[in-house]
């Protein structure tokens, strides 16, 4: 094989765990953890800009992450017709992003209500971080050699070991790297959300529907090229139905979402005031 041919595809890793006592560390889980860290780092200054203490992002994890994991697992179990008695067996694989989003949203809203935080401002602050976490977490599929797309000879085709190939494609070596497509798409959504938020186009609390609309658009075409077994309704993958519903609902909720030019602008000095408050608290201690 020539050097040029060797570079004409994306290799897959030969392992997906690291042996650390007392239990192996799964690199899928590591990617999810790194995504959570990245989301928290992005959310902190955005919360501060809205006069909300930046450590709120860390405190929210105690509500958002468990709810997201439960939602992700339940979505997978229900849509793949698994016995409900297996809903807790996360170690056997199976986490659905739509369920994670729904579960995480419930956890976040409960936290916001419990802490009596401004709902619209808090949600606007954390939404870009949620998408960033998805972009990082998707690399877990690369480590597991799973959820790839149709066969392809494109230079960025993903090499899949024979043991991980979908039945009927045992003689195919390279496939569409749908994990990479979705990761890059999500990074684009992060950039779009930050730009829209900075420009102040939307009313408070509406940024989340831009996220869900853009995510659904990307997931529709990515899901359409996947070949892994999935539950279908009328011959169409369940996730395609779900993304279509999410897109329609998001567009509906974005009606009249543009901010009135006469509305008061966001307080650009809020972050400075939060920093001053923290200094004052430290001096009192």
PATI-167849 format. One record per atom (N, C-alpha, C): residue in three letters; y, x, z; atom name. Coordinates in steps of 0.1 Angstrom, whole numbers. Atoms other than C-alpha are relative to their C-alpha. Layout:
BEGIN
type_yy_xx_zz_atom
ALA_Y_X_Z_CA
...
This chain:
BEGIN
type_yy_xx_zz_atom
UNK_-12_9_0_N
UNK_0_0_0_CA
UNK_12_9_0_C
UNK_-12_-8_1_N
UNK_34_14_-10_CA
UNK_9_-3_12_C
UNK_-9_3_-11_N
UNK_62_17_15_CA
UNK_8_-12_-3_C
UNK_-7_12_3_N
UNK_81_-9_-4_CA
UNK_-7_-13_2_C
UNK_9_12_-3_N
UNK_52_-34_-2_CA
UNK_-1_-2_15_C
UNK_2_2_-15_N
UNK_48_-27_35_CA
UNK_12_-6_6_C
UNK_-12_6_-6_N
UNK_84_-37_41_CA
UNK_3_-14_-6_C
UNK_-3_12_6_N
UNK_82_-68_20_CA
UNK_-6_-12_8_C
UNK_4_11_-8_N
UNK_71_-90_49_CA
UNK_4_3_14_C
UNK_-3_-1_-14_N
UNK_77_-96_86_CA
UNK_-14_2_8_C
UNK_13_-1_-8_N
UNK_48_-82_108_CA
UNK_0_-9_12_C
UNK_1_7_-13_N
UNK_35_-102_137_CA
UNK_-6_9_10_C
UNK_5_-9_-10_N
UNK_27_-86_170_CA
UNK_-15_-2_2_C
UNK_14_0_-2_N
UNK_-9_-78_179_CA
UNK_-3_-5_14_C
UNK_2_5_-14_N
UNK_-4_-90_216_CA
UNK_11_-10_3_C
UNK_-11_9_-5_N
UNK_15_-117_234_CA
UNK_1_-1_15_C
UNK_-1_0_-14_N
UNK_10_-108_270_CA
UNK_1_15_5_C
UNK_-1_-13_-7_N
UNK_18_-78_293_CA
UNK_-7_-1_13_C
UNK_7_0_-12_N
UNK_-6_-71_321_CA
UNK_8_5_12_C
UNK_-7_-3_-12_N
UNK_14_-72_353_CA
UNK_-6_-7_12_C
UNK_7_6_-12_N
UNK_-3_-78_387_CA
UNK_10_-10_6_C
UNK_14_4_0_N
UNK_-12_-104_398_CA
UNK_-4_-8_-12_C
UNK_4_8_12_N
UNK_-10_-124_366_CA
UNK_7_7_-12_C
UNK_-6_-6_12_N
UNK_-3_-113_330_CA
UNK_14_-8_-3_C
UNK_-13_6_4_N
UNK_33_-119_317_CA
UNK_-1_-4_-14_C
UNK_1_5_14_N
UNK_33_-141_286_CA
UNK_14_3_-6_C
UNK_-13_-4_6_N
UNK_60_-129_262_CA
UNK_6_-13_-6_C
UNK_-6_13_4_N
UNK_65_-166_251_CA
UNK_9_-4_12_C
UNK_-8_3_-12_N
UNK_76_-172_287_CA
UNK_12_9_2_C
UNK_-11_-9_-1_N
UNK_97_-141_287_CA
UNK_12_-4_-9_C
UNK_-10_5_9_N
UNK_116_-154_256_CA
UNK_8_-12_6_C
UNK_-7_12_-6_N
UNK_123_-187_274_CA
UNK_9_5_11_C
UNK_-8_-5_-11_N
UNK_135_-168_304_CA
UNK_13_7_-4_C
UNK_-11_-7_5_N
UNK_158_-146_284_CA
UNK_10_-10_-6_C
UNK_-9_10_5_N
UNK_172_-177_267_CA
UNK_8_-7_11_C
UNK_-7_7_-11_N
UNK_180_-193_300_CA
UNK_11_10_5_C
UNK_-10_-9_-5_N
UNK_198_-161_311_CA
UNK_12_1_-10_C
UNK_-11_0_10_N
UNK_218_-160_278_CA
UNK_9_-13_1_C
UNK_-7_13_-1_N
UNK_227_-197_282_CA
UNK_10_0_12_C
UNK_-8_0_-13_N
UNK_240_-191_318_CA
UNK_12_9_-2_C
UNK_-11_-9_2_N
UNK_261_-161_307_CA
UNK_11_-6_-8_C
UNK_-10_6_9_N
UNK_277_-181_280_CA
UNK_8_-12_7_C
UNK_-6_12_-7_N
UNK_283_-212_302_CA
UNK_10_4_11_C
UNK_-9_-4_-11_N
UNK_300_-193_331_CA
UNK_15_0_-3_C
UNK_-14_0_3_N
UNK_333_-185_315_CA
UNK_6_-13_-6_C
UNK_-4_13_5_N
UNK_334_-218_297_CA
UNK_2_-10_11_C
UNK_-3_8_-11_N
UNK_331_-236_330_CA
UNK_13_4_7_C
UNK_-12_-4_-7_N
UNK_358_-215_346_CA
UNK_12_-4_-8_C
UNK_-12_5_8_N
UNK_382_-224_317_CA
UNK_3_-14_3_C
UNK_-2_14_-3_N
UNK_377_-260_327_CA
UNK_2_-3_15_C
UNK_-2_1_-15_N
UNK_385_-254_364_CA
UNK_-12_-3_8_C
UNK_13_2_-7_N
UNK_348_-256_373_CA
UNK_-5_14_4_C
UNK_4_-13_-5_N
UNK_334_-228_394_CA
UNK_-11_6_-9_C
UNK_10_-5_9_N
UNK_314_-205_371_CA
UNK_-14_1_5_C
UNK_13_0_-6_N
UNK_285_-203_395_CA
UNK_-7_-13_-1_C
UNK_6_13_2_N
UNK_279_-239_388_CA
UNK_-11_1_-11_C
UNK_10_-1_11_N
UNK_259_-228_357_CA
UNK_-13_5_6_C
UNK_12_-5_-6_N
UNK_234_-210_380_CA
UNK_-6_-11_9_C
UNK_4_11_-8_N
UNK_232_-239_404_CA
UNK_-7_-11_-8_C
UNK_5_10_8_N
UNK_225_-263_376_CA
UNK_-14_3_-5_C
UNK_13_-3_5_N
UNK_194_-244_365_CA
UNK_-11_-6_9_C
UNK_10_6_-9_N
UNK_176_-257_396_CA
UNK_-4_-14_-4_C
UNK_2_14_4_N
UNK_179_-292_381_CA
UNK_-4_-1_-15_C
UNK_2_1_14_N
UNK_180_-286_344_CA
UNK_-13_6_-5_C
UNK_12_-6_5_N
UNK_151_-262_339_CA
UNK_-13_-7_3_C
UNK_13_8_-3_N
UNK_123_-281_358_CA
UNK_0_-13_-8_C
UNK_0_13_7_N
UNK_134_-314_342_CA
UNK_-3_3_-15_C
UNK_3_-3_14_N
UNK_134_-297_307_CA
UNK_-14_3_-2_C
UNK_14_-4_2_N
UNK_99_-282_312_CA
UNK_-8_-13_1_C
UNK_8_12_-1_N
UNK_85_-316_323_CA
UNK_2_-9_-12_C
UNK_-2_8_12_N
UNK_102_-334_294_CA
UNK_-7_6_-12_C
UNK_6_-7_12_N
UNK_90_-308_269_CA
UNK_-15_-2_0_C
UNK_15_2_-1_N
UNK_54_-311_282_CA
UNK_-4_-14_-3_C
UNK_3_14_2_N
UNK_54_-349_283_CA
UNK_1_-4_-15_C
UNK_-2_3_14_N
UNK_68_-351_248_CA
UNK_-12_5_-9_C
UNK_11_-5_7_N
UNK_40_-328_235_CA
UNK_-13_-8_2_C
UNK_12_8_-3_N
UNK_13_-347_253_CA
UNK_0_-14_-6_C
UNK_-1_14_6_N
UNK_25_-381_241_CA
UNK_-1_0_-15_C
UNK_0_0_15_N
UNK_32_-372_205_CA
UNK_-12_6_-6_C
UNK_12_-6_5_N
UNK_0_-352_201_CA
UNK_-12_-7_5_C
UNK_11_8_-5_N
UNK_-21_-379_218_CA
UNK_-9_7_9_C
UNK_8_-7_-10_N
UNK_-33_-357_246_CA
UNK_-1_-9_12_C
UNK_2_8_-12_N
UNK_-47_-372_278_CA
UNK_12_3_9_C
UNK_-11_-2_-10_N
UNK_-19_-378_303_CA
UNK_-4_9_12_C
UNK_4_-8_-12_N
UNK_-40_-361_329_CA
UNK_2_15_-3_C
UNK_-2_-14_3_N
UNK_-33_-328_310_CA
UNK_15_3_-1_C
UNK_-14_-2_2_N
UNK_5_-332_311_CA
UNK_5_13_7_C
UNK_-4_-11_-8_N
UNK_8_-304_337_CA
UNK_-6_13_-5_C
UNK_7_-13_4_N
UNK_-14_-278_319_CA
UNK_9_8_-10_C
UNK_-9_-8_8_N
UNK_15_-258_305_CA
UNK_-6_13_-5_C
UNK_6_-13_4_N
UNK_-6_-227_304_CA
UNK_-9_-1_-12_C
UNK_8_3_12_N
UNK_-27_-243_276_CA
UNK_9_-1_-12_C
UNK_-9_1_11_N
UNK_4_-244_254_CA
UNK_4_-14_-2_C
UNK_-5_13_3_N
UNK_24_-273_241_CA
UNK_13_-4_7_C
UNK_-13_4_-5_N
UNK_61_-277_247_CA
UNK_9_-6_-11_C
UNK_-8_6_10_N
UNK_82_-301_226_CA
UNK_15_1_2_C
UNK_-15_-2_-2_N
UNK_119_-292_220_CA
UNK_7_-13_2_C
UNK_-7_13_-2_N
UNK_130_-329_217_CA
UNK_-1_-4_15_C
UNK_2_4_-14_N
UNK_114_-336_251_CA
UNK_8_9_10_C
UNK_-8_-10_-9_N
UNK_130_-304_266_CA
UNK_15_-4_0_C
UNK_-14_4_1_N
UNK_164_-316_254_CA
UNK_3_-12_8_C
UNK_-1_13_-7_N
UNK_159_-351_268_CA
UNK_-1_2_15_C
UNK_2_-2_-14_N
UNK_145_-339_301_CA
UNK_11_8_6_C
UNK_-10_-8_-5_N
UNK_171_-312_305_CA
UNK_13_-7_1_C
UNK_-12_8_-1_N
UNK_199_-337_298_CA
UNK_0_-9_12_C
UNK_1_9_-12_N
UNK_186_-360_325_CA
UNK_3_8_13_C
UNK_-2_-9_-12_N
UNK_185_-331_350_CA
UNK_14_4_1_C
UNK_-14_-4_0_N
UNK_220_-320_340_CA
UNK_9_-11_5_C
UNK_-8_12_-4_N
UNK_234_-355_344_CA
UNK_-1_-3_15_C
UNK_2_2_-14_N
UNK_218_-359_378_CA
UNK_8_10_8_C
UNK_-8_-11_-7_N
UNK_233_-326_389_CA
UNK_15_-3_0_C
UNK_-14_3_1_N
UNK_267_-335_376_CA
UNK_4_-11_9_C
UNK_-3_11_-8_N
UNK_266_-368_394_CA
UNK_-1_4_15_C
UNK_2_-4_-14_N
UNK_253_-353_426_CA
UNK_12_9_5_C
UNK_-11_-9_-4_N
UNK_281_-326_426_CA
UNK_13_-6_-2_C
UNK_-12_7_3_N
UNK_307_-351_415_CA
UNK_9_8_-9_C
UNK_-8_-8_10_N
UNK_318_-329_386_CA
UNK_5_-9_-12_C
UNK_-5_8_12_N
UNK_338_-341_356_CA
UNK_-11_1_-11_C
UNK_12_0_9_N
UNK_310_-351_332_CA
UNK_3_5_-13_C
UNK_-3_-4_14_N
UNK_327_-346_298_CA
UNK_2_15_0_C
UNK_-3_-14_1_N
UNK_341_-312_306_CA
UNK_-12_9_3_C
UNK_12_-8_-3_N
UNK_309_-299_322_CA
UNK_-10_0_-12_C
UNK_9_0_11_N
UNK_288_-310_293_CA
UNK_5_8_-12_C
UNK_-6_-8_10_N
UNK_312_-295_268_CA
UNK_-2_15_2_C
UNK_1_-14_-4_N
UNK_310_-262_287_CA
UNK_-14_5_-2_C
UNK_14_-6_0_N
UNK_272_-259_287_CA
UNK_-7_-2_-13_C
UNK_7_3_13_N
UNK_262_-273_253_CA
UNK_-2_12_-9_C
UNK_3_-11_9_N
UNK_267_-241_233_CA
UNK_-11_9_6_C
UNK_11_-9_-7_N
UNK_245_-222_259_CA
UNK_-14_-6_-2_C
UNK_13_7_2_N
UNK_217_-248_255_CA
UNK_-5_4_-14_C
UNK_4_-4_14_N
UNK_216_-240_217_CA
UNK_-4_15_0_C
UNK_3_-14_0_N
UNK_217_-203_224_CA
UNK_-14_3_7_C
UNK_13_-2_-7_N
UNK_187_-206_248_CA
UNK_-11_-4_-10_C
UNK_10_4_10_N
UNK_168_-224_220_CA
UNK_-2_11_-11_C
UNK_0_-11_10_N
UNK_177_-196_195_CA
UNK_-9_12_5_C
UNK_8_-11_-5_N
UNK_162_-170_218_CA
UNK_-14_-4_3_C
UNK_13_4_-3_N
UNK_133_-190_230_CA
UNK_-10_-2_-12_C
UNK_9_1_12_N
UNK_120_-196_195_CA
UNK_-8_12_-4_C
UNK_7_-12_3_N
UNK_110_-160_193_CA
UNK_-14_0_7_C
UNK_13_1_-6_N
UNK_81_-170_216_CA
UNK_-10_-3_-10_C
UNK_9_4_10_N
UNK_65_-185_186_CA
UNK_-5_12_-8_C
UNK_3_-12_7_N
UNK_66_-151_169_CA
UNK_-11_8_7_C
UNK_10_-7_-8_N
UNK_47_-135_197_CA
UNK_-14_-7_0_C
UNK_13_8_0_N
UNK_21_-163_196_CA
UNK_-6_-2_-13_C
UNK_4_2_14_N
UNK_18_-163_158_CA
UNK_-3_-15_-2_C
UNK_2_14_0_N
UNK_22_-201_158_CA
UNK_12_-7_-7_C
UNK_-10_9_5_N
UNK_42_-229_142_CA
UNK_8_6_-12_C
UNK_-6_-6_12_N
UNK_48_-211_109_CA
UNK_0_-10_-11_C
UNK_-1_9_11_N
UNK_55_-227_75_CA
UNK_-11_2_-11_C
UNK_9_-1_12_N
UNK_38_-229_41_CA
UNK_-1_14_-4_C
UNK_2_-13_6_N
UNK_25_-198_23_CA
UNK_12_4_-8_C
UNK_-11_-5_8_N
UNK_52_-177_7_CA
UNK_-2_15_-4_C
UNK_0_-14_4_N
UNK_56_-144_-12_CA
UNK_14_6_1_C
UNK_-13_-5_-2_N
UNK_92_-140_-3_CA
UNK_0_12_9_C
UNK_0_-13_-8_N
UNK_102_-106_12_CA
UNK_0_-2_15_C
UNK_0_2_-15_N
UNK_107_-122_46_CA
UNK_-12_-9_4_C
UNK_12_7_-4_N
UNK_73_-138_46_CA
UNK_-6_6_13_C
UNK_5_-4_-13_N
UNK_56_-137_80_CA
UNK_-15_3_-1_C
UNK_14_-3_0_N
UNK_23_-119_83_CA
UNK_-7_-7_12_C
UNK_8_7_-10_N
UNK_-3_-140_103_CA
UNK_-14_5_0_C
UNK_14_-5_-1_N
UNK_-36_-125_115_CA
UNK_-9_-12_-3_C
UNK_9_10_4_N
UNK_-66_-144_102_CA
UNK_-4_-9_12_C
UNK_4_8_-11_N
UNK_-75_-156_137_CA
UNK_10_-11_4_C
UNK_-11_10_-3_N
UNK_-42_-175_139_CA
UNK_4_-8_-12_C
UNK_-3_8_11_N
UNK_-42_-190_105_CA
UNK_-5_-14_1_C
UNK_4_14_0_N
UNK_-43_-228_100_CA
UNK_-12_-2_-9_C
UNK_12_3_8_N
UNK_-76_-241_87_CA
UNK_4_-4_-15_C
UNK_-3_2_14_N
UNK_-76_-241_49_CA
UNK_9_11_-6_C
UNK_-9_-10_5_N
UNK_-52_-211_47_CA
UNK_-5_14_5_C
UNK_5_-12_-5_N
UNK_-76_-184_59_CA
UNK_2_12_-9_C
UNK_-2_-11_10_N
UNK_-71_-163_27_CA
UNK_14_3_-3_C
UNK_-14_-3_2_N
UNK_-33_-164_29_CA
UNK_5_9_11_C
UNK_-5_-10_-9_N
UNK_-15_-135_45_CA
UNK_14_-2_5_C
UNK_-14_1_-4_N
UNK_22_-144_46_CA
UNK_5_-15_-1_C
UNK_-4_14_-1_N
UNK_39_-177_55_CA
UNK_15_0_3_C
UNK_-14_2_-4_N
UNK_75_-190_60_CA
UNK_1_2_15_C
UNK_-2_-2_-15_N
UNK_88_-177_94_CA
UNK_9_-11_5_C
UNK_-8_11_-4_N
UNK_100_-211_106_CA
UNK_7_3_14_C
UNK_-7_-3_-13_N
UNK_107_-196_141_CA
UNK_13_7_-3_C
UNK_-12_-7_4_N
UNK_132_-173_124_CA
UNK_11_-9_-6_C
UNK_-10_9_5_N
UNK_148_-200_104_CA
UNK_7_-8_10_C
UNK_-6_8_-10_N
UNK_153_-222_134_CA
UNK_9_9_10_C
UNK_-8_-8_-8_N
UNK_166_-193_155_CA
UNK_13_3_-6_C
UNK_-13_-2_7_N
UNK_192_-184_129_CA
UNK_8_-12_-2_C
UNK_-7_12_1_N
UNK_201_-220_124_CA
UNK_7_-3_13_C
UNK_-6_3_-13_N
UNK_207_-224_161_CA
UNK_11_9_3_C
UNK_-12_-9_-2_N
UNK_229_-193_162_CA
UNK_12_-5_-8_C
UNK_-11_6_8_N
UNK_249_-209_134_CA
UNK_7_-12_7_C
UNK_-5_12_-7_N
UNK_252_-241_155_CA
UNK_9_5_12_C
UNK_-8_-5_-11_N
UNK_265_-220_185_CA
UNK_13_4_-5_C
UNK_-13_-5_6_N
UNK_292_-204_163_CA
UNK_8_-12_-4_C
UNK_-7_12_4_N
UNK_301_-239_149_CA
UNK_6_-7_13_C
UNK_-5_7_-12_N
UNK_304_-254_184_CA
UNK_11_7_7_C
UNK_-11_-8_-6_N
UNK_325_-226_198_CA
UNK_13_-1_-8_C
UNK_-12_1_8_N
UNK_348_-228_168_CA
UNK_7_-14_1_C
UNK_-5_13_-1_N
UNK_351_-266_170_CA
UNK_7_-2_13_C
UNK_-5_2_-13_N
UNK_357_-265_207_CA
UNK_13_8_2_C
UNK_-13_-8_-1_N
UNK_384_-238_204_CA
UNK_11_-7_-8_C
UNK_-10_7_8_N
UNK_402_-258_178_CA
UNK_4_-13_6_C
UNK_-4_13_-7_N
UNK_402_-289_200_CA
UNK_0_-12_-9_C
UNK_1_11_9_N
UNK_392_-313_173_CA
UNK_-5_-13_6_C
UNK_7_12_-5_N
UNK_371_-336_194_CA
UNK_5_-4_14_C
UNK_-3_4_-14_N
UNK_376_-357_225_CA
UNK_-10_6_9_C
UNK_10_-6_-10_N
UNK_360_-344_257_CA
UNK_-13_-8_0_C
UNK_13_6_-1_N
UNK_323_-350_259_CA
UNK_-7_-3_-13_C
UNK_6_3_14_N
UNK_317_-354_221_CA
UNK_-7_12_-6_C
UNK_5_-12_7_N
UNK_307_-318_214_CA
UNK_-16_-1_0_C
UNK_14_1_-1_N
UNK_271_-326_225_CA
UNK_-6_-7_-12_C
UNK_5_7_11_N
UNK_267_-350_196_CA
UNK_1_8_-13_C
UNK_0_-9_11_N
UNK_278_-324_171_CA
UNK_-13_9_0_C
UNK_12_-8_-2_N
UNK_250_-302_185_CA
UNK_-12_-8_-4_C
UNK_13_7_4_N
UNK_223_-329_182_CA
UNK_0_-3_-15_C
UNK_0_3_14_N
UNK_234_-338_147_CA
UNK_-3_12_-8_C
UNK_3_-13_8_N
UNK_234_-302_134_CA
UNK_-14_4_3_C
UNK_14_-4_-3_N
UNK_201_-295_152_CA
UNK_-10_-8_-8_C
UNK_9_9_7_N
UNK_185_-325_137_CA
UNK_-1_3_-15_C
UNK_0_-3_14_N
UNK_196_-316_102_CA
UNK_-8_13_-3_C
UNK_8_-12_2_N
UNK_181_-281_106_CA
UNK_-14_-2_2_C
UNK_14_2_-4_N
UNK_150_-293_122_CA
UNK_-7_-9_-11_C
UNK_6_9_10_N
UNK_144_-319_94_CA
UNK_-6_9_-11_C
UNK_5_-8_11_N
UNK_141_-292_67_CA
UNK_-10_10_4_C
UNK_9_-10_-5_N
UNK_123_-267_89_CA
UNK_-14_-7_3_C
UNK_12_7_-3_N
UNK_98_-293_101_CA
UNK_-8_-4_-13_C
UNK_7_4_12_N
UNK_91_-303_65_CA
UNK_-8_11_-7_C
UNK_8_-11_6_N
UNK_77_-269_56_CA
UNK_-11_5_9_C
UNK_10_-4_-9_N
UNK_55_-265_86_CA
UNK_-14_-5_-4_C
UNK_14_4_4_N
UNK_17_-267_81_CA
UNK_-9_-2_12_C
UNK_9_2_-12_N
UNK_4_-268_117_CA
UNK_-3_-15_2_C
UNK_4_14_-2_N
UNK_-15_-300_126_CA
UNK_10_-7_9_C
UNK_-9_8_-8_N
UNK_7_-327_140_CA
UNK_-3_-15_-2_C
UNK_2_14_1_N
UNK_6_-364_147_CA
UNK_9_-6_-10_C
UNK_-9_6_10_N
UNK_19_-385_119_CA
UNK_0_-15_1_C
UNK_-2_14_0_N
UNK_32_-420_115_CA
UNK_3_-4_-15_C
UNK_-1_3_14_N
UNK_28_-435_80_CA
UNK_1_12_-9_C
UNK_1_-13_8_N
UNK_20_-400_67_CA
UNK_11_9_2_C
UNK_-11_-9_-3_N
UNK_51_-384_81_CA
UNK_-1_5_14_C
UNK_1_-6_-13_N
UNK_52_-360_110_CA
UNK_9_-7_10_C
UNK_-8_7_-10_N
UNK_64_-375_143_CA
UNK_13_6_2_C
UNK_-13_-7_-2_N
UNK_91_-349_147_CA
UNK_10_-3_-11_C
UNK_-9_4_11_N
UNK_105_-358_113_CA
UNK_7_-14_3_C
UNK_-6_13_-4_N
UNK_109_-394_125_CA
UNK_10_1_11_C
UNK_-9_-1_-11_N
UNK_124_-383_157_CA
UNK_13_7_-4_C
UNK_-12_-6_4_N
UNK_149_-360_141_CA
UNK_9_-9_-9_C
UNK_-7_9_7_N
UNK_159_-387_117_CA
UNK_8_-10_9_C
UNK_-6_10_-10_N
UNK_166_-411_147_CA
UNK_11_7_7_C
UNK_-10_-7_-7_N
UNK_185_-384_165_CA
UNK_12_3_-8_C
UNK_-12_-2_9_N
UNK_207_-376_135_CA
UNK_8_-13_-2_C
UNK_-7_13_2_N
UNK_215_-413_129_CA
UNK_8_-4_13_C
UNK_-7_3_-12_N
UNK_223_-418_166_CA
UNK_12_9_3_C
UNK_-11_-9_-3_N
UNK_244_-387_168_CA
UNK_12_-3_-9_C
UNK_-11_4_9_N
UNK_265_-397_137_CA
UNK_7_-13_5_C
UNK_-6_12_-6_N
UNK_270_-431_153_CA
UNK_9_3_12_C
UNK_-8_-4_-13_N
UNK_282_-416_186_CA
UNK_12_9_-3_C
UNK_-11_-8_4_N
UNK_305_-393_167_CA
UNK_12_-8_-6_C
UNK_-10_8_6_N
UNK_325_-422_153_CA
UNK_12_0_9_C
UNK_-13_-1_-8_N
UNK_362_-420_165_CA
UNK_-1_11_10_C
UNK_1_-11_-10_N
UNK_354_-387_182_CA
UNK_11_10_-1_C
UNK_-11_-9_2_N
UNK_384_-369_168_CA
UNK_11_-2_10_C
UNK_-10_1_-10_N
UNK_410_-361_194_CA
UNK_13_-4_-6_C
UNK_-14_4_4_N
UNK_444_-378_191_CA
UNK_9_11_2_C
UNK_-9_-12_-1_N
UNK_470_-352_183_CA
UNK_10_-1_12_C
UNK_-10_2_-11_N
UNK_492_-367_211_CA
UNK_-7_2_14_C
UNK_7_-3_-12_N
UNK_465_-360_237_CA
UNK_5_13_6_C
UNK_-4_-12_-7_N
UNK_474_-334_263_CA
UNK_-11_11_-3_C
UNK_10_-11_3_N
UNK_458_-300_253_CA
UNK_-7_5_13_C
UNK_8_-6_-11_N
UNK_432_-283_275_CA
UNK_9_10_7_C
UNK_-8_-10_-9_N
UNK_447_-262_304_CA
UNK_-6_14_-3_C
UNK_4_-13_4_N
UNK_445_-227_290_CA
UNK_0_10_12_C
UNK_-1_-8_-12_N
UNK_453_-213_325_CA
UNK_-10_-3_11_C
UNK_9_5_-10_N
UNK_425_-230_343_CA
UNK_-9_12_5_C
UNK_9_-11_-4_N
UNK_403_-198_343_CA
UNK_7_9_9_C
UNK_-8_-9_-9_N
UNK_431_-178_359_CA
UNK_1_-6_14_C
UNK_-1_7_-13_N
UNK_434_-204_387_CA
UNK_-13_1_7_C
UNK_13_-1_-7_N
UNK_397_-203_394_CA
UNK_-2_14_6_C
UNK_1_-14_-4_N
UNK_398_-165_396_CA
UNK_8_2_13_C
UNK_-9_-2_-12_N
UNK_427_-167_421_CA
UNK_-6_-7_12_C
UNK_6_7_-11_N
UNK_409_-193_442_CA
UNK_-12_8_6_C
UNK_11_-8_-5_N
UNK_378_-170_444_CA
UNK_6_12_8_C
UNK_-5_-11_-7_N
UNK_400_-141_455_CA
UNK_5_-5_14_C
UNK_-4_6_-12_N
UNK_416_-163_481_CA
UNK_-11_-2_10_C
UNK_12_2_-8_N
UNK_382_-173_494_CA
UNK_-5_13_6_C
UNK_5_-13_-5_N
UNK_371_-137_497_CA
UNK_9_6_11_C
UNK_-10_-5_-10_N
UNK_403_-128_516_CA
UNK_-2_-7_14_C
UNK_1_8_-12_N
UNK_397_-156_541_CA
UNK_-13_4_7_C
UNK_13_-4_-6_N
UNK_361_-144_547_CA
UNK_2_14_7_C
